[in-house]
Amino acid sequence: MDNLFRYKVARCFIILATLGIFSCQKETNTPESKPGEIVIFRTTGLNLFVGGELIANMPDFTRIFNQPNILCITKKGMSIEDILAGRDNLIFKHNPSRLFMYVDDRNVRTTSVSSFSEQINILIQDFTHRLPKSKLIFISIKPSLPYLNYYHKQAEFNAFLRGVSFSCKNIEYIDLWNPLLLKQGVMNLSLYKEDQQTLNEQGYHLLIEKVGPHMSKNE
């Protein structure tokens, strides 16, 4: 009786898989697994957020969007150098359908525009080669009062990110800079906490409105 039950269950799974009801893929882009090798499977459609302070303070996106397919990997001060050096563990092992990347505001103090551009290009080449069907979405650096002296440098960083979004169909750009400014070009402080750097609840509501249309749904 037990053997007959197991046989029926196994046959049911085979039929469902054949019909495409279960759609799974390997989590990594490694070659076919060897005998005895453990391979992790998961459903497609992961939205991966990687970056610094903006993401570190992010509210619970899983609850807000009512989606379980969201993963955030972050630390305050995470730089493009950190992301590039750790990209295998931060990005590629998760095989995301959408990668949302935010470079921390603090990067403008230590990273030149040319170095930033070069490292972003390396990441883009690697990403489009290893995950050709996935989307890379850059979230623009946001204005913040502590880095007001780097305004023009931040603008150059954002202009470069916007520019590369036109170079490949799998790259997108979310402009968070301009929506956080008033018509006079000054920061809209009603969207920030007292430190005038961290977004408050209203500010994150704006971010959610911008990010939502770019997110992948469960497939």
MDAnalysis code that builds the backbone (N, CA, C; Angstrom):
import MDAnalysis as mda
import numpy as np

u = mda.Universe.empty(657, n_residues=219, atom_resindex=np.repeat(np.arange(219), 3), trajectory=True)
u.add_TopologyAttr("name", ["N", "CA", "C"] * 219)
u.add_TopologyAttr("resid", np.arange(1, 220))
u.add_TopologyAttr("resname", ["MET", "ASP", "ASN", "LEU", "PHE", "ARG", "TYR", "LYS", "VAL", "ALA", "ARG", "CYS", "PHE", "ILE", "ILE", "LEU", "ALA", "THR", "LEU", "GLY", "ILE", "PHE", "SER", "CYS", "GLN", "LYS", "GLU", "THR", "ASN", "THR", "PRO", "GLU", "SER", "LYS", "PRO", "GLY", "GLU", "ILE", "VAL", "ILE", "PHE", "ARG", "THR", "THR", "GLY", "LEU", "ASN", "LEU", "PHE", "VAL", "GLY", "GLY", "GLU", "LEU", "ILE", "ALA", "ASN", "MET", "PRO", "ASP", "PHE", "THR", "ARG", "ILE", "PHE", "ASN", "GLN", "PRO", "ASN", "ILE", "LEU", "CYS", "ILE", "THR", "LYS", "LYS", "GLY", "MET", "SER", "ILE", "GLU", "ASP", "ILE", "LEU", "ALA", "GLY", "ARG", "ASP", "ASN", "LEU", "ILE", "PHE", "LYS", "HIS", "ASN", "PRO", "SER", "ARG", "LEU", "PHE", "MET", "TYR", "VAL", "ASP", "ASP", "ARG", "ASN", "VAL", "ARG", "THR", "THR", "SER", "VAL", "SER", "SER", "PHE", "SER", "GLU", "GLN", "ILE", "ASN", "ILE", "LEU", "ILE", "GLN", "ASP", "PHE", "THR", "HIS", "ARG", "LEU", "PRO", "LYS", "SER", "LYS", "LEU", "ILE", "PHE", "ILE", "SER", "ILE", "LYS", "PRO", "SER", "LEU", "PRO", "TYR", "LEU", "ASN", "TYR", "TYR", "HIS", "LYS", "GLN", "ALA", "GLU", "PHE", "ASN", "ALA", "PHE", "LEU", "ARG", "GLY", "VAL", "SER", "PHE", "SER", "CYS", "LYS", "ASN", "ILE", "GLU", "TYR", "ILE", "ASP", "LEU", "TRP", "ASN", "PRO", "LEU", "LEU", "LEU", "LYS", "GLN", "GLY", "VAL", "MET", "ASN", "LEU", "SER", "LEU", "TYR", "LYS", "GLU", "ASP", "GLN", "GLN", "THR", "LEU", "ASN", "GLU", "GLN", "GLY", "TYR", "HIS", "LEU", "LEU", "ILE", "GLU", "LYS", "VAL", "GLY", "PRO", "HIS", "MET", "SER", "LYS", "ASN", "GLU"])
u.atoms.positions = np.array([
    [0.836, -1.210, 0.000],
    [0.000, 0.000, 0.000],
    [0.869, 1.256, 0.000],
    [1.918, 1.273, 0.860],
    [2.806, 2.427, 0.931],
    [3.552, 2.610, -0.382],
    [3.991, 1.518, -0.966],
    [4.718, 1.611, -2.232],
    [3.815, 2.132, -3.348],
    [2.586, 1.686, -3.355],
    [1.632, 2.162, -4.358],
    [1.375, 3.657, -4.209],
    [1.262, 4.120, -2.954],
    [1.043, 5.549, -2.676],
    [2.232, 6.375, -3.159],
    [3.451, 5.926, -2.847],
    [4.653, 6.658, -3.270],
    [4.725, 6.729, -4.797],
    [4.354, 5.600, -5.444],
    [4.380, 5.557, -6.902],
    [3.421, 6.590, -7.496],
    [2.216, 6.691, -6.931],
    [1.222, 7.640, -7.434],
    [1.670, 9.080, -7.224],
    [2.261, 9.363, -6.050],
    [2.751, 10.715, -5.774],
    [3.862, 11.095, -6.743],
    [4.815, 10.176, -6.948],
    [5.926, 10.435, -7.869],
    [5.413, 10.676, -9.280],
    [4.447, 9.862, -9.716],
    [3.884, 10.013, -11.053],
    [3.161, 11.355, -11.205],
    [2.502, 11.781, -10.143],
    [1.807, 13.073, -10.150],
    [2.782, 14.219, -10.347],
    [3.938, 14.190, -9.640],
    [4.945, 15.234, -9.770],
    [5.520, 15.262, -11.179],
    [5.729, 14.073, -11.764],
    [6.277, 14.006, -13.118],
    [5.321, 14.652, -14.109],
    [4.026, 14.368, -13.964],
    [3.017, 14.935, -14.859],
    [2.952, 16.452, -14.723],
    [2.962, 16.953, -13.460],
    [2.897, 18.407, -13.232],
    [4.119, 19.101, -13.798],
    [5.288, 18.485, -13.614],
    [6.519, 19.078, -14.144],
    [6.481, 19.128, -15.664],
    [5.943, 18.061, -16.273],
    [5.839, 18.012, -17.729],
    [4.926, 19.115, -18.255],
    [3.865, 19.383, -17.522],
    [2.913, 20.421, -17.924],
    [3.426, 21.826, -17.660],
    [4.567, 21.934, -16.940],
    [5.148, 23.250, -16.674],
    [4.573, 23.934, -15.473],
    [3.821, 23.219, -14.628],
    [3.234, 23.839, -13.442],
    [4.323, 24.182, -12.436],
    [5.357, 23.341, -12.348],
    [6.507, 23.648, -11.514],
    [7.590, 24.210, -12.416],
    [7.943, 25.465, -12.219],
    [8.983, 26.095, -13.031],
    [10.142, 26.460, -12.123],
    [11.194, 25.661, -12.149],
    [12.344, 25.870, -11.273],
    [13.609, 25.969, -12.093],
    [14.606, 26.615, -11.501],
    [15.891, 26.715, -12.173],
    [16.997, 26.686, -11.143],
    [18.219, 26.409, -11.611],
    [19.346, 26.391, -10.694],
    [19.593, 27.779, -10.141],
    [20.096, 27.828, -8.927],
    [20.347, 29.125, -8.319],
    [21.623, 29.732, -8.864],
    [22.560, 28.925, -9.353],
    [23.812, 29.441, -9.868],
    [23.899, 29.196, -11.361],
    [24.874, 29.850, -11.989],
    [25.098, 29.668, -13.411],
    [26.249, 28.701, -13.663],
    [26.486, 27.792, -12.756],
    [27.564, 26.832, -12.900],
    [27.170, 25.766, -13.899],
    [28.145, 24.994, -14.429],
    [27.824, 23.900, -15.347],
    [26.933, 22.865, -14.676],
    [26.482, 21.877, -15.451],
    [25.618, 20.837, -14.918],
    [26.260, 20.182, -13.705],
    [25.419, 19.837, -12.727],
    [25.924, 19.293, -11.477],
    [26.547, 17.918, -11.676],
    [27.542, 17.621, -10.860],
    [28.214, 16.326, -10.883],
    [27.479, 15.376, -9.949],
    [27.673, 14.055, -10.119],
    [27.031, 13.081, -9.230],
    [27.343, 13.360, -7.770],
    [26.305, 13.427, -6.938],
    [26.494, 13.670, -5.513],
    [26.562, 15.127, -5.133],
    [26.587, 16.043, -6.134],
    [26.662, 17.479, -5.844],
    [25.281, 18.003, -5.482],
    [25.210, 18.811, -4.430],
    [23.937, 19.407, -4.021],
    [23.677, 20.648, -4.863],
    [22.532, 20.701, -5.499],
    [22.139, 21.850, -6.314],
    [20.872, 22.439, -5.730],
    [20.872, 23.738, -5.468],
    [19.719, 24.402, -4.885],
    [18.801, 24.893, -6.000],
    [17.511, 24.609, -5.872],
    [16.526, 25.072, -6.832],
    [15.618, 26.097, -6.159],
    [15.119, 27.043, -6.935],
    [14.142, 27.985, -6.426],
    [13.297, 28.470, -7.583],
    [12.153, 29.052, -7.271],
    [11.307, 29.581, -8.329],
    [11.936, 30.833, -8.921],
    [11.551, 31.166, -10.149],
    [12.106, 32.337, -10.811],
    [11.446, 33.607, -10.289],
    [12.001, 34.755, -10.684],
    [11.366, 36.027, -10.377],
    [11.917, 36.761, -9.176],
    [13.156, 36.440, -8.734],
    [13.706, 37.101, -7.557],
    [14.058, 38.551, -7.851],
    [13.613, 39.459, -6.975],
    [14.028, 40.867, -6.990],
    [15.116, 41.031, -5.937],
    [16.327, 41.287, -6.379],
    [17.471, 41.416, -5.470],
    [17.871, 42.878, -5.347],
    [17.920, 43.367, -4.102],
    [18.359, 44.741, -3.829],
    [19.737, 44.691, -3.180],
    [20.711, 45.359, -3.788],
    [22.078, 45.383, -3.271],
    [22.537, 46.828, -3.193],
    [23.130, 47.208, -2.062],
    [23.630, 48.573, -1.966],
    [23.767, 49.061, -0.542],
    [23.874, 50.384, -0.422],
    [24.212, 50.987, 0.860],
    [23.047, 51.521, 1.656],
    [23.223, 52.726, 2.174],
    [22.347, 53.313, 3.198],
    [20.873, 53.327, 2.818],
    [20.571, 53.643, 1.563],
    [19.167, 53.711, 1.133],
    [18.472, 52.371, 1.321],
    [19.156, 51.292, 0.956],
    [18.588, 49.952, 1.075],
    [18.674, 49.445, 2.506],
    [19.723, 49.834, 3.214],
    [19.869, 49.406, 4.607],
    [18.715, 49.886, 5.467],
    [18.181, 51.058, 5.147],
    [17.064, 51.621, 5.912],
    [15.706, 51.346, 5.270],
    [15.708, 50.492, 4.271],
    [14.495, 50.219, 3.507],
    [13.443, 49.515, 4.363],
    [12.181, 49.859, 4.208],
    [11.120, 49.166, 4.944],
    [10.932, 47.754, 4.410],
    [10.009, 47.034, 4.964],
    [9.782, 45.640, 4.596],
    [9.075, 45.564, 3.241],
    [9.862, 45.447, 2.167],
    [9.299, 45.409, 0.821],
    [8.438, 44.172, 0.601],
    [8.829, 43.059, 1.239],
    [8.055, 41.829, 1.081],
    [6.614, 42.051, 1.511],
    [6.433, 42.769, 2.626],
    [5.082, 43.042, 3.137],
    [4.381, 44.091, 2.286],
    [5.095, 45.138, 1.917],
    [4.488, 46.244, 1.181],
    [3.972, 45.796, -0.183],
    [4.777, 45.013, -0.898],
    [4.379, 44.560, -2.230],
    [3.659, 43.221, -2.197],
    [3.511, 42.650, -1.005],
    [2.845, 41.359, -0.848],
    [3.499, 40.301, -1.735],
    [4.830, 40.301, -1.739],
    [5.593, 39.356, -2.538],
    [6.661, 38.699, -1.678],
    [6.851, 37.383, -1.826],
    [7.908, 36.703, -1.077],
    [9.229, 36.690, -1.824],
    [9.219, 37.142, -3.088],
    [10.395, 36.976, -3.938],
    [11.303, 38.206, -3.914],
    [11.632, 38.682, -2.709],
    [12.475, 39.864, -2.538],
    [13.607, 39.537, -1.570],
    [14.815, 39.926, -1.948],
    [15.981, 39.716, -1.086],
    [16.794, 40.999, -1.068],
    [17.145, 41.491, 0.124],
    [17.978, 42.683, 0.269],
    [19.314, 42.298, 0.897],
    [20.406, 42.698, 0.252],
    [21.748, 42.477, 0.782],
    [22.408, 43.846, 0.869],
    [22.714, 44.274, 2.075],
    [23.138, 45.665, 2.227],
    [23.964, 45.891, 3.477],
    [24.724, 46.966, 3.452],
    [25.347, 47.508, 4.648],
    [25.577, 48.990, 4.394],
    [25.512, 49.763, 5.424],
    [25.727, 51.194, 5.262],
    [27.159, 51.443, 4.781],
    [27.278, 52.312, 3.799],
    [28.591, 52.620, 3.260],
    [29.046, 51.678, 2.170],
    [28.200, 50.742, 1.734],
    [28.598, 49.795, 0.684],
    [28.939, 50.547, -0.594],
    [30.133, 50.340, -1.090],
    [30.629, 51.075, -2.248],
    [30.555, 50.226, -3.507],
    [30.784, 50.860, -4.648],
    [30.847, 50.125, -5.900],
    [32.014, 49.139, -5.853],
    [33.098, 49.511, -5.168],
    [34.231, 48.589, -5.011],
    [33.814, 47.337, -4.242],
    [33.019, 47.520, -3.179],
    [32.527, 46.385, -2.384],
    [31.645, 45.467, -3.234],
    [30.762, 46.069, -3.998],
    [29.835, 45.291, -4.819],
    [30.584, 44.521, -5.906],
    [31.541, 45.189, -6.535],
    [32.287, 44.554, -7.615],
    [33.153, 43.413, -7.091],
    [33.822, 43.656, -5.983],
    [34.699, 42.624, -5.417],
    [33.911, 41.419, -4.917],
    [32.702, 41.658, -4.398],
    [31.913, 40.570, -3.815],
    [30.758, 40.122, -4.673],
    [30.807, 40.411, -5.974],
    [29.646, 40.191, -6.828],
    [29.211, 38.730, -6.933],
    [30.131, 37.794, -6.801],
    [29.734, 36.386, -6.875],
    [28.776, 36.022, -5.743],
    [29.114, 36.438, -4.517],
    [28.271, 36.131, -3.357],
    [27.101, 37.096, -3.209],
    [27.317, 38.345, -3.574],
    [26.263, 39.350, -3.415],
    [25.184, 39.228, -4.485],
    [25.591, 38.850, -5.692],
    [24.665, 38.898, -6.830],
    [24.470, 37.542, -7.496],
    [25.528, 36.999, -8.063],
    [25.373, 35.912, -9.024],
    [24.912, 34.591, -8.418],
    [25.246, 34.347, -7.184],
    [24.799, 33.075, -6.603],
    [23.279, 33.050, -6.379],
    [22.659, 34.231, -6.387],
    [21.208, 34.316, -6.185],
    [20.433, 34.290, -7.503],
    [21.129, 34.448, -8.620],
    [20.507, 34.369, -9.943],
    [19.218, 35.197, -10.031],
    [19.292, 36.502, -9.756],
    [18.062, 37.309, -9.717],
    [17.471, 37.566, -11.096],
    [16.164, 37.730, -11.150],
    [15.509, 38.193, -12.373],
    [15.660, 39.703, -12.515],
    [15.682, 40.384, -11.362],
    [15.886, 41.830, -11.323],
    [16.924, 42.142, -10.244],
    [17.939, 42.913, -10.616],
    [18.906, 43.402, -9.644],
    [18.752, 44.907, -9.523],
    [18.342, 45.376, -8.338],
    [18.252, 46.805, -8.048],
    [19.514, 47.191, -7.287],
    [20.270, 48.127, -7.831],
    [21.553, 48.480, -7.214],
    [21.586, 49.951, -6.835],
    [22.009, 50.195, -5.597],
    [22.164, 51.572, -5.129],
    [23.563, 51.744, -4.562],
    [24.307, 52.683, -5.123],
    [25.638, 52.995, -4.626],
    [25.496, 54.037, -3.527],
    [26.094, 53.787, -2.383],
    [25.915, 54.649, -1.226],
    [26.355, 56.091, -1.484],
    [25.629, 57.035, -0.872],
    [25.945, 58.463, -1.020],
    [27.413, 58.767, -0.700],
    [27.955, 58.042, 0.263],
    [29.314, 58.311, 0.740],
    [30.373, 58.066, -0.325],
    [30.038, 57.314, -1.367],
    [31.012, 56.991, -2.410],
    [31.564, 58.207, -3.116],
    [30.790, 59.283, -3.139],
    [31.237, 60.464, -3.880],
    [32.471, 61.101, -3.243],
    [32.717, 60.815, -1.973],
    [33.892, 61.383, -1.304],
    [35.175, 60.681, -1.707],
    [35.103, 59.388, -2.015],
    [36.309, 58.584, -2.197],
    [36.500, 58.030, -3.612],
    [35.466, 58.086, -4.430],
    [35.535, 57.494, -5.763],
    [35.446, 58.570, -6.838],
    [36.408, 58.555, -7.764],
    [36.375, 59.522, -8.868],
    [35.329, 59.103, -9.881],
    [34.901, 60.046, -10.700],
    [33.898, 59.754, -11.721],
    [34.439, 58.724, -12.712],
    [35.707, 58.849, -13.104],
    [36.295, 57.914, -14.069],
    [36.393, 56.515, -13.487],
    [36.783, 56.419, -12.210],
    [36.874, 55.105, -11.554],
    [35.490, 54.494, -11.403],
    [34.524, 55.308, -11.027],
    [33.140, 54.844, -10.892],
    [32.632, 54.299, -12.226],
    [32.857, 55.055, -13.297],
    [32.395, 54.651, -14.620],
    [33.040, 53.341, -15.045],
    [34.325, 53.222, -14.820],
    [35.054, 52.011, -15.207],
    [34.514, 50.790, -14.469],
    [34.270, 50.924, -13.172],
    [33.803, 49.792, -12.378],
    [32.361, 49.418, -12.717],
    [31.534, 50.404, -12.992],
    [30.162, 50.119, -13.415],
    [30.167, 49.361, -14.740],
    [31.051, 49.762, -15.665],
    [31.131, 49.080, -16.952],
    [31.564, 47.626, -16.795],
    [32.491, 47.363, -15.881],
    [32.923, 45.989, -15.611],
    [31.748, 45.170, -15.095],
    [30.993, 45.759, -14.159],
    [29.840, 45.061, -13.594],
    [28.790, 44.775, -14.668],
    [28.525, 45.749, -15.522],
    [27.534, 45.576, -16.586],
    [27.942, 44.451, -17.536],
    [29.193, 44.445, -17.945],
    [29.673, 43.406, -18.856],
    [29.528, 42.027, -18.241],
    [29.898, 41.905, -16.969],
    [29.802, 40.624, -16.281],
    [28.345, 40.209, -16.104],
    [27.507, 41.163, -15.725],
    [26.092, 40.876, -15.477],
    [25.383, 40.435, -16.751],
    [25.562, 41.177, -17.830],
    [24.864, 40.855, -19.076],
    [25.383, 39.560, -19.689],
    [26.624, 39.208, -19.392],
    [27.179, 37.944, -19.892],
    [26.666, 36.746, -19.093],
    [26.630, 36.893, -17.770],
    [26.273, 35.757, -16.911],
    [24.775, 35.629, -16.670],
    [24.062, 36.751, -16.758],
    [22.608, 36.734, -16.568],
    [21.942, 37.472, -17.727],
    [22.044, 36.925, -18.931],
    [21.575, 37.647, -20.119],
    [20.069, 37.905, -20.160],
    [19.292, 37.164, -19.388],
    [17.844, 37.347, -19.396],
    [17.353, 38.175, -18.213],
    [18.268, 38.617, -17.367],
    [17.896, 39.386, -16.172],
    [18.024, 40.884, -16.427],
    [17.375, 41.659, -15.569],
    [17.419, 43.113, -15.660],
    [18.320, 43.691, -14.570],
    [19.101, 44.695, -14.930],
    [19.912, 45.440, -13.977],
    [19.329, 46.835, -13.882],
    [18.846, 47.190, -12.695],
    [18.185, 48.483, -12.502],
    [19.004, 49.331, -11.527],
    [19.521, 50.443, -12.003],
    [20.272, 51.365, -11.156],
    [19.312, 52.381, -10.528],
    [19.395, 52.534, -9.218],
    [18.660, 53.593, -8.518],
    [19.608, 54.764, -8.358],
    [19.212, 55.930, -8.808],
    [20.115, 57.080, -8.777],
    [20.519, 57.433, -7.352],
    [21.696, 58.008, -7.227],
    [22.127, 58.540, -5.931],
    [21.175, 59.672, -5.550],
    [20.766, 59.698, -4.315],
    [19.829, 60.731, -3.866],
    [20.580, 61.931, -3.297],
    [19.989, 63.110, -3.353],
    [20.609, 64.274, -2.725],
    [20.539, 64.159, -1.200],
    [21.551, 64.633, -0.527],
    [21.536, 64.651, 0.940],
    [22.399, 65.817, 1.414],
    [21.977, 66.437, 2.487],
    [22.641, 67.660, 2.962],
    [24.112, 67.444, 3.340],
    [24.478, 66.339, 4.005],
    [25.893, 66.155, 4.363],
    [26.834, 66.109, 3.163],
    [26.294, 65.824, 1.982],
    [27.139, 65.719, 0.790],
    [26.791, 66.789, -0.239],
    [26.296, 67.905, 0.264],
    [25.886, 68.985, -0.620],
    [27.059, 69.528, -1.432],
    [28.267, 69.486, -0.859],
    [29.460, 69.971, -1.562],
    [29.827, 69.093, -2.757],
    [29.250, 67.894, -2.805],
    [29.541, 66.964, -3.905],
    [28.383, 66.920, -4.908],
    [27.575, 67.943, -4.898],
    [26.380, 67.988, -5.737],
    [26.708, 67.691, -7.204],
    [27.721, 68.399, -7.754],
    [28.047, 68.245, -9.171],
    [28.614, 66.852, -9.456],
    [29.362, 66.308, -8.521],
    [29.915, 64.964, -8.708],
    [28.800, 63.918, -8.674],
    [27.853, 64.087, -7.760],
    [26.709, 63.184, -7.713],
    [25.924, 63.250, -9.022],
    [25.769, 64.449, -9.543],
    [25.047, 64.632, -10.804],
    [25.759, 63.901, -11.943],
    [27.097, 63.910, -11.936],
    [27.861, 63.192, -12.959],
    [27.692, 61.688, -12.820],
    [27.705, 61.192, -11.588],
    [27.464, 59.763, -11.352],
    [26.103, 59.362, -11.927],
    [25.085, 60.144, -11.589],
    [23.731, 59.837, -12.045],
    [23.601, 59.951, -13.565],
    [24.252, 60.945, -14.146],
    [24.202, 61.116, -15.598],
    [24.822, 59.906, -16.300],
    [25.892, 59.384, -15.725],
    [26.518, 58.197, -16.307],
    [25.584, 56.993, -16.216],
    [24.961, 56.792, -15.054],
    [24.042, 55.666, -14.885],
    [22.850, 55.778, -15.825],
    [22.343, 56.987, -15.966],
    [21.228, 57.198, -16.897],
    [21.672, 56.868, -18.321],
    [22.887, 57.291, -18.667],
    [23.400, 57.056, -20.014],
    [23.536, 55.577, -20.349],
    [24.067, 54.783, -19.414],
    [24.257, 53.359, -19.704],
    [22.918, 52.632, -19.812],
    [21.874, 53.198, -19.220],
    [20.562, 52.551, -19.307],
    [20.026, 52.577, -20.737],
    [20.565, 53.464, -21.578],
    [20.161, 53.522, -22.986],
    [21.004, 52.596, -23.857],
    [22.077, 52.037, -23.276],
    [23.017, 51.251, -24.075],
    [22.644, 49.782, -24.162],
    [21.740, 49.330, -23.316],
    [21.379, 47.913, -23.292],
    [19.918, 47.776, -22.871],
    [19.189, 46.916, -23.544],
    [17.760, 46.759, -23.246],
    [17.524, 46.166, -21.866],
    [18.544, 45.522, -21.294],
    [18.387, 44.881, -19.983],
    [18.820, 45.774, -18.825],
    [19.135, 47.029, -19.126],
    [19.550, 47.965, -18.081],
    [18.518, 49.077, -17.973],
    [18.111, 49.378, -16.740],
    [17.119, 50.427, -16.504],
    [17.628, 51.395, -15.438],
    [17.001, 52.540, -15.369],
    [17.434, 53.604, -14.445],
    [16.212, 54.187, -13.752],
    [16.297, 54.289, -12.438],
    [15.230, 54.908, -11.648],
    [15.745, 56.248, -11.124],
    [15.117, 57.313, -11.551],
    [15.524, 58.654, -11.120],
    [14.896, 58.966, -9.765],
    [15.709, 58.953, -8.730],
    [15.248, 59.330, -7.399],
    [15.711, 60.738, -7.046],
    [16.674, 61.252, -7.803],
    [17.261, 62.563, -7.525],
    [16.235, 63.687, -7.690],
    [15.687, 63.803, -8.872],
    [14.779, 64.919, -9.160],
    [13.493, 64.897, -8.339],
    [12.879, 63.740, -8.102],
    [11.656, 63.731, -7.281],
    [11.880, 64.173, -5.836],
    [13.142, 64.147, -5.387],
    [13.439, 64.567, -4.014],
    [13.802, 66.049, -3.922],
    [13.707, 66.747, -5.040],
    [13.998, 68.184, -5.069],
    [12.721, 68.987, -5.259],
    [12.721, 70.203, -4.737],
    [11.635, 71.137, -4.993],
    [11.857, 71.807, -6.348],
    [10.882, 72.560, -6.807],
    [11.004, 73.205, -8.115],
    [12.198, 74.136, -8.182],
    [12.595, 74.694, -7.024],
    [13.725, 75.619, -6.999],
    [15.069, 74.882, -7.069],
    [15.037, 73.538, -7.083],
    [16.269, 72.764, -7.157],
    [16.889, 72.459, -5.811],
    [16.199, 72.781, -4.727],
    [16.717, 72.487, -3.390],
    [16.027, 71.239, -2.853],
    [16.658, 70.599, -1.871],
    [16.109, 69.368, -1.318],
    [14.743, 69.598, -0.688],
    [13.851, 68.656, -0.895],
    [12.547, 68.684, -0.239],
    [12.704, 68.014, 1.126],
    [12.990, 68.806, 2.145],
    [13.314, 68.274, 3.463],
    [12.135, 67.583, 4.134],
    [10.934, 67.762, 3.606],
    [9.768, 67.077, 4.171],
    [9.832, 65.563, 3.902],
    [10.744, 65.142, 3.035],
    [10.887, 63.735, 2.695],
    [12.065, 63.079, 3.426],
    [12.694, 63.846, 4.327],
    [13.884, 63.359, 5.041],
    [13.667, 63.386, 6.551],
    [14.454, 62.555, 7.229],
    [14.496, 62.615, 8.683],
    [15.328, 63.818, 9.120],
    [15.488, 64.002, 10.417],
    [16.174, 65.181, 10.942],
    [17.620, 65.287, 10.487],
    [18.257, 64.142, 10.184],
    [19.656, 64.193, 9.751],
    [19.800, 64.727, 8.330],
    [18.660, 64.923, 7.639],
    [18.618, 65.463, 6.285],
    [19.435, 64.628, 5.298],
    [19.547, 63.346, 5.618],
    [20.224, 62.392, 4.750],
    [19.377, 61.134, 4.542],
    [18.718, 60.695, 5.618],
    [17.921, 59.470, 5.578],
    [16.475, 59.795, 5.221],
    [15.910, 59.038, 4.299],
    [14.513, 59.250, 3.921],
    [13.584, 58.887, 5.079],
    [12.504, 59.654, 5.219],
    [11.493, 59.315, 6.213],
    [10.408, 58.452, 5.552],
    [9.328, 58.242, 6.238],
    [8.266, 57.377, 5.718],
    [7.730, 57.877, 4.379],
    [7.545, 59.193, 4.272],
    [7.062, 59.769, 3.012],
    [8.076, 59.578, 1.894],
    [9.347, 59.746, 2.252],
    [10.408, 59.579, 1.261],
    [10.464, 58.162, 0.726],
    [10.304, 57.186, 1.615],
    [10.317, 55.787, 1.171],
    [9.044, 55.433, 0.399],
    [7.954, 56.107, 0.720],
    [6.733, 55.900, -0.065],
    [6.969, 56.336, -1.515],
    [7.716, 57.428, -1.679],
    [8.071, 57.895, -3.022],
    [8.960, 56.860, -3.720],
    [9.935, 56.323, -2.988],
    [10.817, 55.306, -3.556],
    [10.025, 54.081, -4.004],
    [9.079, 53.671, -3.178],
    [8.251, 52.505, -3.505],
    [7.469, 52.740, -4.804],
    [6.945, 53.956, -4.966],
    [6.217, 54.290, -6.197],
    [7.124, 54.183, -7.419],
    [8.389, 54.557, -7.261],
    [9.331, 54.527, -8.376],
    [9.806, 53.108, -8.683],
    [10.007, 52.311, -7.635],
    [10.561, 50.967, -7.791],
    [9.508, 49.967, -8.287],
    [8.280, 50.099, -7.794],
    [7.222, 49.127, -8.058],
    [7.086, 48.688, -9.510],
    [7.002, 49.620, -10.461],
    [6.798, 49.211, -11.859],
    [7.952, 48.396, -12.443],
    [9.122, 48.453, -11.821],
    [10.291, 47.740, -12.345],
    [10.437, 46.336, -11.758],
    [9.613, 45.995, -10.774],
    [9.781, 44.730, -10.073],
    [9.229, 43.562, -10.860],
    [9.870, 42.407, -10.663],
    [9.423, 41.167, -11.285],
    [8.397, 40.499, -10.374],
    [7.334, 40.008, -10.957],
    [6.332, 39.277, -10.199],
    [6.704, 37.803, -10.208],
    [6.049, 37.032, -9.344],
    [6.250, 35.586, -9.367],
    [5.831, 35.038, -10.714],
    [6.676, 34.180, -11.274],
    [6.390, 33.623, -12.598],
    [6.058, 32.150, -12.483],
])
